[in-house]
Amino acid sequence: MGLFGKTPEKPPKEMVREWTSKLRKEGYVLDRQIKAIQREEDKVKRSLKDAAKKGQKDVCSILAKEIVRARKQISRIHASKAHLNSVSMQMKNQEALVRLCGALEKSTQVMQSMQALVKVPQIQATMMELSKEMMKAGIMEEMLDDTMEMLDDDEMEDEASEEVEKVLFELTAGDLGKAPSAVTDTLPEPVLEGAVGGDEEEEEDVSGMQARLEALRS
């Protein structure tokens, strides 16, 4: 605590090291998120294959859409990790500048990456905090309000149909998804043994998987 109860400004070198540490930790958060989504995706793949064997075309389409969403989410997270790595590299440059000049320098690259990172739900709180600290330190300018907005999860709708068809074709060895009309093709007859109550259980399983994937995306 400094004079009149005010906390003194941290030395630039110490700030850079703290920021680098926080960026590294947030990278681990994203790694765990990717693994969690991939585990859930594997479960959905197995369920889709089972549904295809039973001739449950509607269930296959629902599950294929969930796989498409999961893969898009993973792609977004990988892009976010690239931005984190970019900021971390810039922090090394800032540390070198501090050694040479004793001060931090404004960086357009840091600002561009941070503008993307504050939109990532999994790390948004930390990135907002870091952005404020970097603005105060003079590394970046104040960001516009619209850069703080969340991404729209429904942006995939235009290309969803084509992507779903590809997933269906991939996971059913061509029985489904070869062409847009392929979903109406005849599938192997459902296995009737133990079918009583099966549809309700299947719907519960699908709903549960959708809920888990949605929770991972939020």
C-alpha positions as CSV (number, residue, x, y, z in Angstrom):
1,M,0.0,0.0,0.0
2,G,1.4,3.3,-1.0
3,L,0.9,6.9,0.1
4,F,-2.7,7.9,1.0
5,G,-3.8,4.2,0.7
6,K,-3.1,4.0,-3.1
7,T,-1.5,0.9,-4.5
8,P,1.7,1.9,-6.4
9,E,2.0,1.1,-10.1
10,K,3.8,-2.2,-10.8
11,P,7.0,-2.1,-12.8
12,P,6.4,-2.9,-16.5
13,K,8.5,-6.0,-16.3
14,E,6.4,-7.4,-13.5
15,M,3.2,-6.6,-15.4
16,V,4.3,-8.4,-18.5
17,R,5.3,-11.5,-16.5
18,E,1.9,-11.5,-14.8
19,W,0.1,-11.2,-18.1
20,T,2.1,-14.0,-19.6
21,S,1.3,-16.3,-16.7
22,K,-2.4,-15.5,-17.1
23,L,-2.4,-16.1,-20.8
24,R,-0.7,-19.5,-20.3
25,K,-3.3,-20.5,-17.7
26,E,-6.2,-19.5,-20.1
27,G,-4.5,-21.7,-22.8
28,Y,-4.8,-24.6,-20.4
29,V,-8.5,-23.8,-19.9
30,L,-9.1,-23.9,-23.7
31,D,-7.1,-27.2,-24.0
32,R,-9.4,-28.8,-21.4
33,Q,-12.5,-27.5,-23.2
34,I,-11.3,-29.0,-26.5
35,K,-10.8,-32.4,-24.8
36,A,-14.2,-32.3,-23.1
37,I,-16.0,-31.5,-26.4
38,Q,-14.0,-34.3,-28.2
39,R,-15.0,-36.8,-25.6
40,E,-18.7,-35.8,-25.9
41,E,-18.4,-35.9,-29.7
42,D,-17.0,-39.5,-29.6
43,K,-20.1,-40.5,-27.6
44,V,-22.4,-38.9,-30.2
45,K,-20.6,-40.7,-33.0
46,R,-21.2,-44.0,-31.4
47,S,-24.9,-43.2,-30.9
48,L,-25.2,-42.1,-34.5
49,K,-23.8,-45.3,-35.8
50,D,-26.2,-47.3,-33.5
51,A,-29.1,-45.2,-34.7
52,A,-28.1,-45.9,-38.3
53,K,-28.1,-49.6,-37.7
54,K,-31.6,-49.3,-36.3
55,G,-32.9,-47.3,-39.2
56,Q,-33.6,-44.2,-37.1
57,K,-33.0,-41.5,-39.8
58,D,-34.3,-38.6,-37.8
59,V,-32.1,-39.4,-34.8
60,C,-29.1,-39.7,-37.2
61,S,-29.8,-36.2,-38.6
62,I,-30.1,-34.7,-35.1
63,L,-26.8,-36.3,-33.9
64,A,-25.0,-35.3,-37.1
65,K,-25.9,-31.7,-36.5
66,E,-24.6,-31.9,-33.0
67,I,-21.3,-33.3,-34.3
68,V,-21.1,-30.4,-36.8
69,R,-21.6,-27.9,-34.0
70,A,-19.0,-29.6,-31.8
71,R,-16.4,-29.5,-34.6
72,K,-17.1,-25.8,-35.3
73,Q,-16.7,-25.1,-31.6
74,I,-13.4,-26.9,-31.6
75,S,-12.2,-24.9,-34.6
76,R,-13.1,-21.6,-32.9
77,I,-11.2,-22.6,-29.8
78,H,-8.1,-23.5,-31.8
79,A,-8.4,-20.1,-33.4
80,S,-8.6,-18.5,-30.0
81,K,-5.5,-20.5,-28.9
82,A,-3.6,-19.0,-31.9
83,H,-4.6,-15.5,-30.7
84,L,-3.4,-16.4,-27.2
85,N,-0.1,-17.6,-28.5
86,S,0.2,-14.4,-30.6
87,V,-0.3,-12.2,-27.5
88,S,2.2,-14.3,-25.5
89,M,4.8,-13.8,-28.3
90,Q,4.1,-10.0,-28.2
91,M,4.6,-10.1,-24.4
92,K,8.1,-11.4,-25.0
93,N,8.8,-8.5,-27.3
94,Q,7.4,-6.1,-24.7
95,E,9.7,-7.7,-22.1
96,A,12.7,-7.1,-24.4
97,L,11.6,-3.5,-24.9
98,V,11.4,-3.0,-21.1
99,R,15.0,-4.2,-20.8
100,L,16.2,-1.8,-23.5
101,C,14.0,1.3,-22.9
102,G,12.5,0.7,-19.5
103,A,8.9,1.2,-20.9
104,L,6.1,-0.7,-22.7
105,E,5.1,0.1,-26.3
106,K,1.7,0.3,-28.0
107,S,1.1,-2.8,-30.2
108,T,-1.6,-3.1,-32.9
109,Q,-1.1,-6.8,-33.0
110,V,-1.9,-7.2,-29.3
111,M,-5.0,-5.1,-29.7
112,Q,-6.3,-7.2,-32.7
113,S,-5.8,-10.4,-30.8
114,M,-7.3,-9.2,-27.6
115,Q,-10.4,-7.9,-29.5
116,A,-10.9,-11.5,-30.7
117,L,-10.2,-13.1,-27.3
118,V,-12.7,-11.0,-25.3
119,K,-15.4,-12.7,-27.4
120,V,-14.5,-16.2,-26.2
121,P,-17.0,-17.3,-23.5
122,Q,-14.6,-19.7,-21.7
123,I,-12.0,-17.0,-21.0
124,Q,-13.9,-13.8,-21.5
125,A,-13.7,-12.6,-17.9
126,T,-9.9,-12.9,-17.7
127,M,-9.4,-11.4,-21.2
128,M,-11.6,-8.4,-20.3
129,E,-9.5,-7.8,-17.2
130,L,-6.2,-8.1,-19.1
131,S,-7.5,-5.7,-21.8
132,K,-8.2,-3.1,-19.2
133,E,-4.8,-3.5,-17.6
134,M,-3.1,-3.3,-21.0
135,M,-5.1,-0.2,-22.0
136,K,-4.0,1.4,-18.7
137,A,-0.4,0.5,-19.4
138,G,-0.6,2.0,-22.9
139,I,0.0,-1.2,-24.9
140,M,-3.4,-0.9,-26.6
141,E,-6.2,1.7,-27.1
142,E,-9.7,1.4,-25.8
143,M,-11.8,-1.1,-27.7
144,L,-15.1,-0.4,-29.2
145,D,-18.2,-1.7,-27.4
146,D,-19.1,-4.0,-30.3
147,T,-15.9,-5.9,-29.9
148,M,-17.2,-7.1,-26.5
149,E,-20.2,-8.8,-28.0
150,M,-20.6,-12.6,-27.9
151,L,-20.4,-14.8,-31.0
152,D,-23.7,-16.0,-32.5
153,D,-24.0,-19.8,-32.1
154,D,-26.5,-19.9,-35.0
155,E,-24.2,-18.6,-37.7
156,M,-23.7,-22.1,-39.1
157,E,-27.3,-22.5,-40.4
158,D,-26.5,-21.6,-44.0
159,E,-24.0,-24.4,-44.4
160,A,-25.4,-26.8,-41.8
161,S,-27.2,-29.0,-44.3
162,E,-24.1,-29.7,-46.4
163,E,-21.9,-30.3,-43.3
164,V,-24.5,-32.7,-41.8
165,E,-24.6,-34.7,-45.0
166,K,-20.8,-35.0,-44.9
167,V,-20.9,-36.3,-41.3
168,L,-23.7,-38.8,-42.1
169,F,-21.8,-40.1,-45.1
170,E,-18.6,-40.3,-43.0
171,L,-20.0,-42.2,-40.0
172,T,-22.5,-44.5,-41.8
173,A,-20.0,-45.7,-44.5
174,G,-22.1,-44.0,-47.2
175,D,-25.5,-45.4,-46.2
176,L,-26.6,-41.9,-45.4
177,G,-25.5,-38.4,-46.5
178,K,-24.0,-39.2,-49.9
179,A,-26.4,-36.6,-51.4
180,P,-29.1,-34.3,-49.9
181,S,-31.7,-36.9,-50.9
182,A,-29.7,-39.7,-49.3
183,V,-31.4,-39.2,-46.0
184,T,-34.6,-40.6,-47.5
185,D,-32.8,-43.8,-48.8
186,T,-33.7,-47.1,-47.3
187,L,-31.7,-48.1,-44.3
188,P,-31.3,-51.6,-42.8
189,E,-34.5,-52.8,-41.0
190,P,-34.6,-51.9,-37.3
191,V,-33.8,-54.6,-34.9
192,L,-37.1,-55.4,-33.2
193,E,-35.7,-57.3,-30.3
194,G,-36.1,-55.3,-27.1
195,A,-37.7,-52.4,-29.1
196,V,-40.5,-51.8,-26.6
197,G,-39.6,-48.5,-24.9
198,G,-36.5,-48.1,-27.0
199,D,-37.7,-45.0,-28.8
200,E,-38.3,-43.1,-25.5
201,E,-34.9,-44.2,-24.2
202,E,-33.2,-43.1,-27.5
203,E,-34.9,-39.7,-27.3
204,E,-33.7,-39.3,-23.7
205,D,-30.1,-40.3,-24.7
206,V,-30.1,-37.8,-27.6
207,S,-31.5,-35.0,-25.4
208,G,-28.9,-35.7,-22.8
209,M,-26.1,-35.5,-25.3
210,Q,-27.4,-32.3,-26.8
211,A,-27.6,-30.8,-23.3
212,R,-24.0,-31.8,-22.4
213,L,-22.7,-30.4,-25.7
214,E,-24.7,-27.2,-25.1
215,A,-23.2,-26.9,-21.6
216,L,-19.7,-27.2,-23.0
217,R,-20.4,-24.5,-25.6
218,S,-21.7,-22.0,-23.0
